[in-house]
């Protein structure tokens, strides 16, 4: 396992972070694993040196934190782990049970700690940018949580670059604790964060952890999986022709290299200069092994061209752009992959 310092902090995390959105209760989504199904995955991740675990109170409406909390408290030494959880999306009734108001943040951190069975989290993160709450209110609450010891660090996720800039400005102005991590979506089928967010984070010393390296399962090229058939967000984000063409390219490169498609897609993310840590959401221990293997997978120039040639700009994926997609066209294949594409009539 490789380890890095996250952003300009002293926090050491594994380059692979165990994603836990698929752990909790099947009553939330049909592809969720219960505690007994989740245990082998958590155990395998820990056994292979993963010390970074990502959660959110939203996952399985809180049951995800309960399941993972019991597992890590049983399988590991708490202080040797880096637990990150997020706040923002509603997990119950009531007009104030969502967003990033002081009321909701303060209630949510206590509820998360209780579900996790710990007295602190290592990184407490905004799940998105709440445009309906003043950033000063939100960040004063986040700063207070760090000062109270309930979180060691704070972070952010899924927003526009100007929104992160506003948070950093607020921190500078009022002396609040700055976020050490931006969790963003990046994969071969979605690269819009390369334009501004990743360079801005690098300039400001904010660490970058990446979720959905397989485009919510699309780039595993298992088009008949339960998740690919039932996950609404997969259809919302990756149902266009360009995304399917990218998946086909991943499949071709994988066949040429003799390795799984998921390993190819993950290797591309891990070699990206803007990526510090990559989240791994696994249904099997073999899928964790794929991510481990991807850390040492080499992609040559021809492979990289084939993987990247189909990408064209699209609308940013966040809470404010649902349903807005740009029609995308692909570049033609070339060299070895052109011959293969013509043979399969999929260029």
C-alpha positions in Angstrom: 0.0 0.0 0.0 1.1 3.5 -0.7 0.5 6.3 1.8 0.4 10.1 1.3 -0.2 13.2 3.4 -3.6 14.6 2.6 -3.4 18.1 1.3 -1.2 20.4 3.5 -2.1 18.5 6.6 -0.1 16.0 8.6 -2.8 13.3 8.1 -1.4 10.1 6.5 -3.9 8.2 4.4 -3.7 5.2 2.1 -4.0 6.0 -1.6 -6.9 3.6 -1.7 -10.0 4.7 0.4 -12.7 2.2 1.1 -16.0 3.6 -0.1 -19.0 2.4 1.9 -22.1 3.6 0.0 -22.9 -0.1 -0.7 -22.9 -1.0 3.0 -26.0 -0.7 5.3 -29.5 -1.8 4.5 -31.1 -3.3 1.4 -34.3 -1.4 2.3 -32.5 1.7 1.0 -31.2 0.3 -2.4 -31.4 -3.2 -3.8 -27.6 -3.4 -4.3 -26.7 -2.6 -0.6 -24.8 -5.2 1.5 -25.9 -5.9 5.0 -23.4 -6.3 7.9 -22.5 -10.0 7.3 -22.0 -9.3 3.6 -19.9 -6.2 4.3 -17.6 -7.8 6.8 -15.3 -9.7 4.4 -14.9 -6.5 2.3 -13.9 -4.3 5.3 -11.6 -7.1 6.7 -9.9 -7.5 3.3 -9.4 -3.8 2.9 -7.8 -3.5 6.4 -5.7 -6.6 5.8 -4.2 -4.9 2.7 -3.3 -1.7 4.4 -6.2 0.5 3.7 -6.6 2.9 6.6 -8.9 5.5 5.0 -12.7 4.8 5.1 -15.3 7.0 3.6 -18.9 7.2 4.9 -21.9 9.6 4.9 -24.9 9.9 7.2 -27.1 9.7 4.1 -26.0 6.2 3.1 -28.8 3.8 4.0 -30.3 6.6 6.0 -27.8 6.2 8.8 -27.7 2.4 8.7 -24.4 2.6 6.7 -22.6 4.3 9.6 -24.0 1.8 12.1 -22.9 -1.2 10.1 -19.4 0.1 9.3 -19.0 1.5 12.8 -19.6 -1.9 14.3 -17.3 -3.6 11.8 -14.3 -1.3 12.3 -14.7 -1.3 16.0 -14.6 -5.1 15.9 -11.9 -5.6 13.3 -9.5 -2.7 13.8 -7.9 -0.3 16.3 -9.9 2.9 16.0 -7.0 5.3 16.3 -5.2 3.6 13.5 -8.0 4.4 11.0 -9.0 7.6 9.2 -12.8 7.7 9.2 -14.5 10.4 7.1 -18.2 11.0 7.1 -20.4 13.6 5.4 -23.4 15.8 6.2 -26.0 17.5 4.1 -28.6 15.2 2.5 -31.8 14.5 4.4 -32.0 11.2 6.3 -35.4 11.8 8.0 -38.3 14.1 8.2 -38.5 17.7 9.2 -37.7 20.9 7.4 -34.3 21.4 9.1 -33.1 17.8 8.7 -31.0 18.6 5.7 -28.5 21.1 4.4 -25.7 22.9 6.2 -27.4 25.1 8.7 -25.8 25.3 12.1 -28.7 23.4 13.6 -28.4 20.5 11.2 -24.6 20.3 11.3 -24.5 20.2 15.1 -27.2 17.6 15.4 -25.7 15.5 12.6 -22.2 15.2 14.0 -23.6 13.9 17.3 -25.8 11.5 15.5 -23.0 10.2 13.3 -20.7 9.7 16.2 -23.3 7.7 18.1 -24.0 5.5 15.0 -20.3 5.0 14.4 -19.6 4.2 18.1 -16.7 6.6 18.4 -16.2 10.0 20.0 -14.6 11.6 16.9 -14.3 11.4 13.2 -11.0 12.2 11.4 -12.6 14.2 8.6 -16.1 15.8 8.7 -17.2 16.8 5.2 -19.9 18.8 3.5 -21.6 16.5 1.1 -22.2 19.4 -1.3 -22.5 23.2 -1.2 -25.7 24.4 0.4 -26.7 27.6 -1.5 -29.5 28.2 0.9 -27.3 28.7 4.0 -24.7 31.5 4.4 -21.3 30.1 4.1 -20.2 32.0 7.3 -22.9 30.1 9.3 -21.9 26.7 7.8 -18.2 27.1 8.3 -18.5 28.6 11.8 -20.2 25.4 12.8 -17.6 23.2 11.1 -14.8 25.2 12.8 -16.5 24.7 16.2 -16.8 20.9 15.6 -13.0 20.8 15.1 -12.4 23.0 18.2 -14.7 20.7 20.2 -12.6 17.6 19.2 -15.6 15.9 17.5 -13.7 16.1 14.2 -9.9 16.3 13.7 -10.2 17.9 10.2 -12.9 19.1 7.9 -13.4 18.6 4.1 -15.8 19.3 1.2 -17.3 17.4 -1.7 -19.0 18.0 -5.0 -19.3 21.7 -5.7 -18.2 24.4 -8.2 -14.7 25.8 -7.9 -16.0 29.3 -7.0 -17.9 27.7 -4.1 -14.8 26.2 -2.7 -13.0 29.5 -3.2 -15.8 31.2 -1.2 -15.3 28.7 1.7 -11.5 29.3 1.6 -12.1 33.1 1.6 -14.4 32.7 4.6 -11.7 30.7 6.5 -9.1 33.3 5.7 -11.3 36.2 6.8 -12.5 34.7 10.1 -9.6 32.4 11.0 -11.7 29.2 10.6 -10.2 25.8 10.1 -9.6 25.2 6.4 -10.7 22.0 4.6 -7.9 19.6 3.9 -9.8 17.5 1.3 -12.0 17.9 -1.7 -13.8 14.7 -2.6 -14.8 14.9 -6.3 -16.0 12.7 -9.1 -13.3 11.8 -11.7 -13.1 8.9 -14.2 -12.6 8.3 -17.9 -16.2 9.2 -18.6 -16.3 12.3 -16.4 -13.3 14.7 -16.4 -14.8 18.2 -16.0 -13.0 18.7 -12.7 -9.7 18.8 -14.6 -10.6 22.3 -15.9 -10.7 24.3 -12.7 -11.3 22.3 -9.5 -8.2 20.1 -9.6 -5.7 22.9 -10.5 -7.3 25.2 -7.9 -7.0 22.5 -5.2 -3.4 21.9 -6.1 -2.7 25.7 -5.9 -4.4 26.0 -2.5 -3.0 22.9 -1.0 -6.3 21.1 -0.7 -6.0 17.3 -1.0 -8.1 15.4 -3.6 -9.9 12.1 -3.1 -11.8 10.7 -6.0 -15.0 8.8 -6.0 -16.7 6.8 -8.8 -13.5 5.8 -10.6 -15.6 3.2 -12.5 -18.4 5.7 -13.4 -20.8 4.0 -11.0 -19.9 0.6 -12.4 -20.1 1.5 -16.1 -16.4 1.2 -16.6 -16.3 -2.3 -15.1 -18.0 -3.2 -18.4 -20.4 -5.5 -16.5 -23.5 -4.0 -18.1 -25.8 -6.6 -16.6 -24.8 -6.0 -13.0 -27.6 -5.2 -10.5 -26.2 -1.8 -9.9 -25.9 -0.9 -13.6 -29.5 -2.0 -14.1 -31.0 -0.3 -11.0 -28.9 2.7 -10.1 -30.8 5.8 -11.2 -27.7 7.9 -11.0 -25.8 5.7 -13.5 -28.5 6.3 -16.0 -28.6 10.0 -15.2 -24.9 10.6 -15.5 -23.6 8.0 -17.9 -26.3 7.0 -20.4 -24.9 9.0 -23.3 -23.2 7.5 -26.4 -19.8 9.0 -25.4 -19.9 7.2 -22.1 -20.7 3.9 -23.7 -17.9 4.5 -26.3 -15.5 5.1 -23.4 -16.6 1.9 -21.8 -15.9 0.1 -25.0 -12.4 1.6 -25.2 -11.7 0.4 -21.6 -12.8 -3.1 -22.6 -10.5 -3.1 -25.7 -7.5 -1.9 -23.7 -8.2 -4.4 -21.0 -8.4 -7.2 -23.6 -5.1 -6.1 -25.1 -3.4 -6.0 -21.7 -5.1 -9.2 -20.4 -6.4 -7.6 -17.2 -10.0 -6.7 -16.0 -11.6 -3.6 -17.4 -12.0 -2.2 -13.9 -8.3 -2.4 -13.3 -7.6 -0.4 -16.4 -10.1 2.4 -15.4 -8.7 2.5 -11.9 -5.1 2.6 -13.1 -6.0 5.7 -15.2 -7.4 7.5 -12.1 -4.4 6.5 -9.9 -1.9 7.8 -12.4 -3.6 11.1 -12.7 -1.4 13.9 -11.3 -4.4 15.5 -9.6 -5.4 12.5 -7.5 -4.2 11.8 -4.0 -6.5 9.0 -3.0 -9.1 6.9 -4.9 -12.3 5.5 -3.3 -13.0 1.9 -3.9 -16.6 0.7 -3.6 -16.4 -3.1 -3.9 -18.9 -5.8 -4.0 -16.3 -8.6 -3.7 -12.7 -8.9 -2.3 -11.6 -9.5 -5.9 -12.7 -6.0 -6.7 -10.5 -4.7 -3.9 -7.7 -6.7 -5.4 -8.3 -5.1 -8.7 -7.8 -1.7 -7.2 -4.6 -2.9 -5.5 -3.3 -4.2 -8.8 -4.2 -0.9 -10.5 -1.7 0.9 -8.3 1.1 -0.9 -10.3 -0.6 -1.1 -13.7 1.3 0.6 -16.5 -0.7 2.3 -19.4 1.4 3.1 -22.5 0.8 6.0 -24.8 -1.4 4.0 -27.3 -3.5 2.7 -24.4 -4.0 6.2 -23.0 -5.0 7.6 -26.4 -7.6 4.8 -26.8 -8.9 5.4 -23.3 -9.1 9.2 -23.7 -10.1 9.7 -27.4 -13.9 9.5 -26.8 -14.1 12.1 -24.1 -15.7 15.4 -24.9 -17.0 18.2 -22.6 -20.2 17.8 -20.7 -22.2 19.6 -18.1 -20.7 19.5 -14.6 -22.2 16.7 -12.5 -23.6 18.1 -9.3 -26.9 18.8 -7.5 -27.7 21.8 -9.8 -27.2 20.2 -13.2 -29.4 17.1 -13.1 -30.8 16.2 -16.5 -28.6 18.6 -18.4 -26.2 16.8 -20.8 -24.3 17.9 -23.9 -24.5 15.6 -26.9 -21.0 14.2 -27.2 -19.1 12.9 -30.3 -16.0 10.7 -30.2 -12.7 10.9 -32.0 -11.9 8.1 -34.4 -9.8 5.1 -33.2 -6.3 4.7 -34.5 -3.5 2.2 -34.9 -4.1 -1.2 -33.4 -7.4 -0.2 -31.8 -8.7 1.1 -35.1 -8.3 -2.3 -36.7 -10.0 -3.9 -33.7 -12.9 -1.4 -33.8 -13.5 -2.0 -37.5 -13.6 -5.8 -36.9 -16.1 -5.4 -34.2 -18.0 -2.6 -36.0 -18.2 -0.5 -32.8 -16.0 2.5 -33.7 
